[in-house]
Each structure stands twice: as structure tokens, then as C-alpha cells.
Amino acid sequence: MLPTLNEPTRKKYIVLSYGNFLFCHRLIRSLGFYVNLLNRYLLSQFVKYFFTVNMGFVAIYLLVDFFEKIDDFTNGGKPLSLALEYFLLTIPFIVDQLGPVFILLSGVISLGILNHTNELTALKAGGIPLGLIVRPLIFGSVFFTMMFVVAAQWLLPATIARTNNIWYEQLKGKVPLGILRNNRYYYKGKDGFYSFGWPDPKQYTFKDFSYSSWDEKYNIKTLTTAAFATWQEEDNSWLLRTGQIHQKEGSNTYRISNFTSQQANFPERPENFLIPANKSAEQSLTDLYQEIGRTEVEHEKRAASTNFLGRVSYIFLGIPLLLLGLPILLSSYRKWGRDLSVAIPVSCGLAFIAWGIWGALQSLAIAGYISPVIAAIAIHIVFSLTGIFLLSKNDR
């Protein structure tokens, strides 16, 4: 049983209890105030360094691009306003391509400067866990990732279509002869139609190649298909490997002949095929998703799924990079000192490794070796879980 307190002692006990309550209440409110203040401070730092890194990389990219292409505008007699429009509309594409790196470097620089000024040590000594400190940086990465999603849906298709129009049609005088669907190109030539896959636009080797010519009643006169078609510059001819030729002989009859290797003289050369390097980027996220439903052949559906999921996967790549980059930053400080000259190159190396792994997974998915879903989420799961584990270790 609790001892019975007399009246003076009971009043003194109530006063002390109320005083302790007020102290704890004020302490909690103060802690909440400082945590909110810390969140605002770190988030503002993250946003500041995001735009700083953004402007730095974009300026370097535009400077190189300007000196490479300004002669094409002047030699083509185009006004300076058209050149300025082209370079300004290129900026969203640059930011989209380097977005994950911007997020990674912004978080690394923000936390690195916090550690360099001993503010991180003071915060941890004050009892604030590392997870609470890095939370504003994660929130900032999620916010900018959502902005990248919005840009990929509404901004990029319009700006890239315009830059392609300026560069290829107005400047080079080339008009697109066909369309791109599911990594397969369809082109209308002088006397027929081409359809092929082009794994490497830098090489004139085409996969699953077909060429068809039609009569005045839109009936197929000849249909040539080949597993591979290679352009031979030395004799200006096509070399076809492993294919068939369907030749019309009567009103409803065709003669079919197989071949292992055969030369052909089609009217067009590979230079006639206008394929902008970033042509697929003209499609929005919904366009890429709708491509999946429009395909019926299994390998085309797989390619369409890989394109859509891979596009979304790349946009969200900055978040797992940041989760893994932050503990790597702290580890580099412990080993090599408080200097961002080590942390920034390490972060860039991490980004290049992630790019390589992501690209390899997308290629394996298109080839059918792994599922497009696995190719899209594997690197995010591995990097995120590894980063969270390392952050928890750094918090001990």
C-alpha cells in the first residue's frame, strides 16, 4: 500500500509533479521545434545544392553542345533565335538524363558540409538519430523525382519533338519517313516499305529485316525477309543472311525461295533512314504504357514492357542512389578525412556503376533473359536495402 501523505507533503508533491510535467512538456516542444527547424534547414540546403549542381552540369553540357553545333546553324543560314530556341529546349532533356546524379550529389554535398562543419556530430551528440537527420534529404529526393515524372509525361515529349524538328528537318533538311514502335522501325521508301530492328544506330547492321514492294492495287509484289541485313559500303549493296524471298508470279501465287546469304540492291541506303538518337523520348509515359496493349507478338510486348518500366525505373533511380551514397559519404570521411574532394568522385563513380548495371539489366530484359519487372526494380531494391543497412550501422 502507498503511504498516506499529510496535507503539506501532498501539496509539495503535487507542485513538484506539475513542475516536472511542465519541464518535460517544454523539452518535448523544444525538441520538436529544433527538429522542424533542422528539417527546414536541411531541405533548403538540399534544394540549393540541387539547383547549383543542376546549373553547373547543364552549363558545361550546353557549352560543349554549343561549340559543336553552332557552325551548323551559321552555315545553314538560320537565325540566332532558332539556335537559342534549340539550346534552351535541350535543357529539359539534359536534366532528365542527369536527374539521378543531381539528386545523389545534392544529398551528398548537403550532408558532407553538415559533417565538415561538425554540425552532424553535434546533432548526433544531442540525441537526434541519423535517420531523422537524413529524412529531409530523402523527402527532397522524392519531391524532385515526382517533378521528373511530371516532366517525362508532359514537358519532355513536346521539347524533344521540337528540338528534333529544328535539328533534322529545318537544319538538315531531312523529313522522317516512318515511325518507331517497340524498338522497331517502319519506313516508306521510294518503291517499298522497310521494317527492321536497329540494335546499334552507329553500325549499319539491321535485325529481323524485311522489305516489301507493292503494285498499283496494293498487292505485295515481292517480300524479302532476313534475320540480319548489313550495308556494304564498298559495293553499295545489302548483304542479307538467313532469309526468304516471296516473289509474285500470278494473280494469287507466289514463289518462295530460301537463302543463307544473298546480296540485294534496294533503292535506299542506310543514310536515308532518319532516326534521331532520342526519338523514343518523344513518347510520354502514357504513350509507352499504351504501346504494351497495342502489341500482340510476344517479343514486341516484352520490348514495350521493358521500355515503359525501364523509363520509370530510370526516373526513380536517384532515390536508391542517395540512400546508398549517404553512408558511403560518412565512411569516406572516417577513412580519408572531412573533404568533399573524395566524396564527390566516389558518388560519381557510384552513379556510373548504377548506370552500367541498369543498362545491362534492360538489355537482358529485352533479350528475354530476365523479366522486365526484375530489370526495373532489382537495382532499386539492392541499393535501397544496402543503403538503409549501412545508415543504421553508421547510427550506432
C-alpha positions as CSV (number, residue, x, y, z in Angstrom):
1,M,0.0,0.0,0.0
2,L,1.2,3.6,-0.7
3,P,2.0,5.6,2.4
4,T,-0.5,8.2,3.5
5,L,0.8,11.8,3.0
6,N,-0.1,14.6,5.2
7,E,-1.5,17.8,3.7
8,P,1.7,19.9,3.4
9,T,3.7,17.0,1.9
10,R,0.9,16.2,-0.5
11,K,0.8,19.8,-1.8
12,K,4.6,19.8,-2.1
13,Y,4.4,16.5,-4.1
14,I,1.7,17.9,-6.4
15,V,3.8,21.1,-7.1
16,L,6.9,19.1,-7.9
17,S,5.0,16.7,-10.2
18,Y,3.4,19.6,-12.0
19,G,6.8,21.3,-12.4
20,N,8.3,18.1,-13.8
21,F,5.4,17.9,-16.2
22,L,5.9,21.4,-17.4
23,F,9.7,20.8,-17.8
24,C,9.1,17.6,-19.9
25,H,6.4,19.4,-22.0
26,R,8.7,22.3,-22.7
27,L,11.6,19.9,-23.5
28,I,9.4,18.0,-26.0
29,R,8.1,21.2,-27.6
30,S,11.7,22.5,-27.8
31,L,12.9,19.2,-29.4
32,G,10.0,19.3,-31.9
33,F,10.9,22.9,-32.7
34,Y,14.5,22.1,-33.3
35,V,13.7,19.0,-35.4
36,N,11.3,21.1,-37.5
37,L,14.0,23.8,-37.8
38,L,16.5,21.2,-38.8
39,N,14.2,19.8,-41.4
40,R,13.7,23.2,-43.0
41,Y,17.4,23.9,-42.9
42,L,18.5,20.6,-44.5
43,L,15.7,20.7,-47.1
44,S,16.7,24.3,-48.1
45,Q,20.3,23.1,-48.3
46,F,19.3,20.2,-50.5
47,V,17.2,22.4,-52.8
48,K,20.0,25.0,-53.0
49,Y,22.7,22.4,-53.9
50,F,20.3,20.7,-56.4
51,F,19.9,23.8,-58.4
52,T,23.6,24.6,-58.1
53,V,24.7,21.2,-59.3
54,N,22.0,21.4,-62.0
55,M,23.2,24.7,-63.3
56,G,26.8,23.6,-63.3
57,F,26.3,20.4,-65.3
58,V,23.8,22.0,-67.7
59,A,26.1,24.9,-68.4
60,I,29.0,22.5,-69.2
61,Y,26.8,20.4,-71.4
62,L,25.4,23.4,-73.3
63,L,28.8,24.9,-73.7
64,V,30.2,21.8,-75.4
65,D,27.0,21.3,-77.4
66,F,27.1,25.0,-78.5
67,F,30.6,24.8,-79.9
68,E,29.8,21.5,-81.7
69,K,26.6,22.7,-83.4
70,I,26.7,26.5,-83.8
71,D,28.5,26.1,-87.1
72,D,25.7,24.1,-88.4
73,F,23.2,26.9,-87.7
74,T,25.5,29.6,-89.2
75,N,26.4,27.6,-92.3
76,G,22.7,26.7,-92.8
77,G,21.8,30.4,-92.7
78,K,19.5,30.0,-89.8
79,P,18.8,32.9,-87.4
80,L,20.3,33.1,-84.0
81,S,16.9,33.0,-82.4
82,L,16.4,29.5,-83.8
83,A,19.7,28.4,-82.4
84,L,18.8,29.9,-79.0
85,E,15.5,28.1,-79.0
86,Y,17.2,24.8,-79.8
87,F,19.7,25.1,-77.0
88,L,17.1,26.3,-74.4
89,L,14.7,23.4,-75.3
90,T,17.6,21.0,-74.9
91,I,17.8,21.8,-71.1
92,P,14.8,19.6,-70.0
93,F,16.4,16.6,-71.8
94,I,19.8,17.2,-70.1
95,V,18.1,17.5,-66.7
96,D,16.2,14.3,-67.3
97,Q,19.3,12.3,-68.3
98,L,21.3,13.6,-65.3
99,G,18.5,13.8,-62.8
100,P,19.6,10.8,-60.6
101,V,23.1,12.2,-60.4
102,F,21.8,15.6,-59.4
103,I,19.8,14.0,-56.6
104,L,22.8,12.0,-55.4
105,L,25.2,14.9,-55.4
106,S,22.8,17.3,-53.8
107,G,22.3,14.9,-50.8
108,V,26.0,14.1,-50.6
109,I,27.1,17.8,-50.6
110,S,24.3,18.7,-48.1
111,L,25.3,16.0,-45.6
112,G,29.0,16.4,-46.3
113,I,29.0,20.1,-45.5
114,L,27.0,19.3,-42.3
115,N,29.7,16.9,-41.3
116,H,32.5,19.1,-42.4
117,T,31.3,21.9,-40.0
118,N,30.9,19.4,-37.1
119,E,27.1,20.1,-37.1
120,L,26.4,16.4,-37.8
121,T,28.5,15.4,-34.7
122,A,26.7,18.0,-32.6
123,L,23.3,16.8,-33.7
124,K,24.1,13.2,-33.0
125,A,25.6,14.1,-29.6
126,G,22.3,15.9,-28.9
127,G,20.4,12.6,-29.3
128,I,19.0,13.1,-32.8
129,P,19.3,9.9,-34.7
130,L,20.9,9.8,-38.1
131,G,17.6,8.6,-39.7
132,L,15.9,11.8,-38.6
133,I,18.8,13.9,-39.9
134,V,18.7,12.4,-43.4
135,R,14.9,12.4,-43.6
136,P,14.7,15.8,-45.2
137,L,17.2,14.8,-47.9
138,I,15.1,11.7,-48.7
139,F,12.0,13.9,-48.8
140,G,13.7,16.3,-51.2
141,S,14.8,13.4,-53.5
142,V,11.2,12.1,-53.6
143,F,9.9,15.6,-54.4
144,F,12.3,16.2,-57.3
145,T,11.7,12.6,-58.6
146,M,8.0,13.4,-58.8
147,M,8.9,16.6,-60.8
148,F,10.9,14.3,-63.2
149,V,7.8,12.2,-63.6
150,V,5.7,15.2,-64.4
151,A,8.3,16.4,-66.9
152,A,8.5,13.0,-68.6
153,Q,4.8,12.9,-69.1
154,W,4.1,16.5,-70.3
155,L,7.2,18.5,-70.8
156,L,9.8,16.3,-72.5
157,P,7.7,14.9,-75.4
158,A,7.0,18.5,-76.6
159,T,10.5,19.9,-76.1
160,I,12.3,16.8,-77.7
161,A,9.9,16.8,-80.6
162,R,10.6,20.5,-81.2
163,T,14.4,20.1,-81.0
164,N,14.3,17.1,-83.4
165,N,12.2,19.2,-85.8
166,I,14.7,22.0,-85.6
167,W,17.9,19.9,-86.0
168,Y,16.8,17.3,-88.5
169,E,14.1,19.0,-90.6
170,Q,14.8,22.7,-90.5
171,L,18.6,22.4,-90.3
172,K,19.5,19.1,-92.0
173,G,16.6,19.1,-94.4
174,K,15.6,15.6,-93.5
175,V,12.0,14.6,-93.1
176,P,11.1,11.5,-91.1
177,L,10.0,8.7,-93.4
178,G,8.4,6.4,-90.9
179,I,7.7,5.7,-87.2
180,L,9.3,3.9,-84.3
181,R,7.2,1.3,-82.4
182,N,8.5,-1.1,-79.7
183,N,12.2,-0.7,-80.8
184,R,11.2,-1.5,-84.4
185,Y,11.4,1.0,-87.2
186,Y,8.9,1.2,-90.1
187,Y,9.9,3.3,-93.2
188,K,8.4,4.1,-96.5
189,G,10.9,4.2,-99.3
190,K,10.7,5.1,-102.9
191,D,9.3,1.8,-104.1
192,G,8.5,-0.1,-100.9
193,F,8.4,-0.4,-97.2
194,Y,11.1,-1.3,-94.7
195,S,10.8,-2.8,-91.3
196,F,13.7,-3.7,-89.0
197,G,15.3,-3.5,-85.6
198,W,18.4,-1.4,-85.3
199,P,20.4,-2.5,-82.2
200,D,23.2,-0.1,-82.7
201,P,22.5,3.1,-84.8
202,K,26.2,3.6,-85.1
203,Q,26.5,0.4,-87.2
204,Y,24.6,-0.4,-90.4
205,T,23.6,-3.9,-89.2
206,F,19.8,-4.5,-89.0
207,K,18.0,-7.3,-87.3
208,D,14.8,-9.0,-88.4
209,F,14.9,-7.1,-91.6
210,S,12.0,-7.0,-94.1
211,Y,11.4,-5.1,-97.4
212,S,8.2,-5.3,-99.4
213,S,7.1,-3.7,-102.7
214,W,3.5,-3.3,-103.8
215,D,1.7,-3.0,-107.1
216,E,-0.8,-0.3,-108.1
217,K,-3.6,-2.4,-106.5
218,Y,-1.7,-2.5,-103.2
219,N,-0.9,-6.2,-103.6
220,I,2.6,-7.4,-102.5
221,K,4.9,-8.0,-105.5
222,T,7.9,-9.1,-103.5
223,L,8.6,-9.6,-99.8
224,T,12.2,-10.1,-98.7
225,T,12.9,-11.1,-95.1
226,A,16.2,-11.8,-93.4
227,A,17.5,-12.4,-89.9
228,F,20.2,-9.8,-90.5
229,A,20.9,-7.2,-93.2
230,T,24.2,-5.4,-93.4
231,W,25.1,-2.4,-95.7
232,Q,28.3,-2.9,-97.6
233,E,29.9,0.5,-98.3
234,E,32.5,-0.9,-100.7
235,D,30.0,-2.0,-103.4
236,N,26.9,-0.1,-102.3
237,S,24.8,-3.2,-101.7
238,W,22.9,-5.0,-99.0
239,L,24.1,-8.4,-97.7
240,L,21.2,-10.5,-96.4
241,R,21.7,-13.5,-94.2
242,T,19.3,-16.3,-93.4
243,G,16.0,-15.3,-95.1
244,Q,13.3,-15.8,-97.7
245,I,12.1,-14.1,-100.9
246,H,8.4,-14.2,-101.8
247,Q,8.0,-13.3,-105.5
248,K,4.6,-12.9,-107.1
249,E,4.2,-15.0,-110.2
250,G,0.4,-15.0,-110.9
251,S,-2.7,-13.3,-109.6
252,N,-2.7,-15.3,-106.4
253,T,0.5,-17.3,-106.4
254,Y,4.0,-16.7,-105.0
255,R,7.3,-18.4,-105.5
256,I,9.2,-18.8,-102.2
257,S,13.0,-19.2,-102.2
258,N,15.2,-19.6,-99.1
259,F,18.8,-18.3,-98.9
260,T,21.6,-18.4,-96.4
261,S,23.5,-15.4,-97.8
262,Q,22.5,-13.1,-100.6
263,Q,23.2,-9.6,-101.9
264,A,20.3,-7.2,-102.7
265,N,20.0,-3.8,-104.3
266,F,17.3,-1.9,-102.5
267,P,16.6,1.7,-103.6
268,E,17.5,3.3,-100.2
269,R,20.8,3.5,-98.3
270,P,21.0,3.5,-94.5
271,E,21.7,7.2,-94.6
272,N,18.2,7.7,-95.9
273,F,16.7,6.3,-92.7
274,L,16.2,9.3,-90.4
275,I,16.4,8.1,-86.8
276,P,17.0,10.7,-84.1
277,A,19.1,9.4,-81.3
278,N,16.5,10.4,-78.7
279,K,13.4,9.6,-80.9
280,S,11.8,7.3,-78.3
281,A,12.0,10.1,-75.7
282,E,9.2,11.9,-77.7
283,Q,6.8,9.5,-76.2
284,S,5.2,10.3,-72.9
285,L,4.9,7.7,-70.1
286,T,1.3,7.0,-71.0
287,D,2.3,6.5,-74.7
288,L,4.9,4.0,-73.6
289,Y,2.3,2.2,-71.5
290,Q,-0.2,2.1,-74.2
291,E,2.3,0.6,-76.6
292,I,2.2,-2.6,-74.4
293,G,-1.5,-3.0,-75.1
294,R,-1.1,-2.4,-78.8
295,T,1.3,-5.3,-79.3
296,E,0.3,-8.9,-79.9
297,V,3.7,-10.6,-80.7
298,E,5.4,-11.8,-77.5
299,H,8.8,-10.4,-78.1
300,E,7.4,-7.0,-79.1
301,K,5.2,-7.0,-75.9
302,R,8.3,-7.8,-73.9
303,A,10.2,-4.9,-75.5
304,A,7.3,-2.5,-74.9
305,S,7.1,-3.5,-71.3
306,T,10.9,-3.1,-70.8
307,N,10.8,0.4,-72.4
308,F,8.0,1.6,-70.1
309,L,9.2,0.0,-66.9
310,G,12.8,1.0,-67.7
311,R,11.8,4.6,-68.3
312,V,10.0,4.7,-64.9
313,S,12.9,2.8,-63.3
314,Y,15.5,5.4,-64.5
315,I,13.4,8.3,-63.3
316,F,13.3,6.8,-59.7
317,L,17.0,5.8,-59.7
318,G,18.0,8.9,-57.8
319,I,16.4,7.7,-54.5
320,P,18.3,4.4,-54.1
321,L,21.5,6.2,-55.2
322,L,21.0,8.7,-52.5
323,L,20.2,6.1,-49.8
324,L,23.5,4.3,-50.7
325,G,25.5,7.4,-51.3
326,L,25.0,8.9,-47.9
327,P,26.5,6.1,-45.8
328,I,29.4,5.9,-48.4
329,L,30.0,9.6,-47.7
330,L,30.2,9.0,-44.0
331,S,32.5,6.1,-44.5
332,S,34.8,8.1,-46.8
333,Y,35.0,10.8,-44.1
334,R,36.1,8.4,-41.5
335,K,38.8,6.9,-43.7
336,W,40.1,9.8,-45.7
337,G,39.1,12.9,-43.7
338,R,36.5,15.6,-44.0
339,D,36.9,16.6,-47.6
340,L,34.3,16.6,-50.3
341,S,37.0,16.1,-52.9
342,V,36.9,12.4,-52.1
343,A,33.2,12.1,-51.5
344,I,32.1,13.7,-54.8
345,P,34.2,11.5,-57.1
346,V,33.1,8.4,-55.2
347,S,29.5,9.4,-55.7
348,C,30.0,10.0,-59.4
349,G,31.7,6.6,-59.6
350,L,28.6,5.1,-57.8
351,A,26.4,6.8,-60.4
352,F,28.3,5.3,-63.3
353,I,28.2,1.9,-61.8
354,A,24.4,2.2,-61.3
355,W,24.1,3.3,-65.0
356,G,26.1,0.3,-66.2
357,I,24.0,-2.1,-64.1
358,W,20.7,-0.5,-65.1
359,G,21.7,-0.6,-68.8
360,A,22.8,-4.2,-68.6
361,L,19.5,-5.3,-66.9
362,Q,17.5,-3.5,-69.6
363,S,19.4,-5.3,-72.3
364,L,18.9,-8.7,-70.6
365,A,15.1,-7.9,-70.3
366,I,14.8,-7.0,-74.0
367,A,16.6,-10.2,-75.0
368,G,14.2,-12.2,-72.8
369,Y,16.7,-13.5,-70.2
370,I,15.1,-11.8,-67.3
371,S,11.6,-10.3,-66.5
372,P,11.1,-6.6,-67.3
373,V,9.8,-6.2,-63.8
374,I,13.0,-7.6,-62.3
375,A,15.1,-5.4,-64.6
376,A,13.2,-2.4,-63.4
377,I,13.3,-2.9,-59.6
378,A,16.3,-5.1,-58.9
379,I,18.9,-2.3,-58.6
380,H,16.4,-0.1,-56.6
381,I,15.8,-2.9,-54.1
382,V,19.5,-3.8,-53.7
383,F,20.8,-0.3,-53.4
384,S,18.0,0.8,-51.1
385,L,18.3,-2.1,-48.7
386,T,22.1,-1.8,-48.7
387,G,21.9,1.9,-48.0
388,I,19.4,1.6,-45.2
389,F,21.6,-1.1,-43.6
390,L,24.7,1.0,-43.8
391,L,22.9,4.0,-42.5
392,S,21.7,2.0,-39.4
393,K,25.3,0.9,-38.8
394,N,26.5,4.5,-39.0
395,D,23.9,5.5,-36.4
396,R,25.4,3.2,-33.7
